[in-house]
Structure formats: structure tokens, C-alpha cells
Amino acid sequence: MFNSYRSKRTTWRTGFFIFISILTTFAMFLIDPVSSRSGESAALYIMIFILVSCLLSILFAFVVYRTSDEKKGWATIGLLFTFFNVSVIAYFTWVGISLV
């Protein structure tokens, strides 16, 4: 009843969502330079981090967009990063499967 009288605000969920989305994108761009300088074992940990943080990002996208009193401006930017990350992972998975 009183929910419609509250103003929308940005909470920690949106901040964490955009932080995780951007961090995943940076990890995707830095996987090659880091693995070439530190060895192949670091690349495995970065790939695991990318997959886990991508799943966390998708989870927080659902949480943020299901909350009614949450501002959606910053969340939309995080969602665009998440779509980019998922599409890059899907593309490289598809290319890897088709080359086998």
C-alpha cells in the first residue's frame, strides 16, 4: 500500500551488479596478457573467475530487475555488459565446438 509512495533509489545490489559486470569484462580482455606473462595456470583461474562472475551477474540482473523500488539506469548499463560477456562466451564456445 505504501510502496507506491516511496521513491526509487539505487542500492548496493545495483552497485555490485555493475561492478561484477565490468570486472568480468576486464578479466576477458586481460586473460591473454596475464596468461602469456604468468603461465597457463593463471589462465585457468581467470576462466573460472569469468564463468562464476558471469553467473553471478546474471543472478543479480534478475534480482535487480525484480525489485520494484530500484532505479534501473545503472542496472541497464550492467545488463549491457552482461549481454556482451554472455555473447562473447557463447561465441567462443560455439567456435570451439564447431572446430572439434
Secondary structure, 3 states (H helix, E strand, C coil): CCHHHCCCECCHHHHHHHHHHHHHHHHHHHHHHHHHHHCHHHHHHHHHHHHHHHHHHHHHHHHHHHCCCECCHHHHHHHHHHHHHHHHHHHHHHHHHHCC
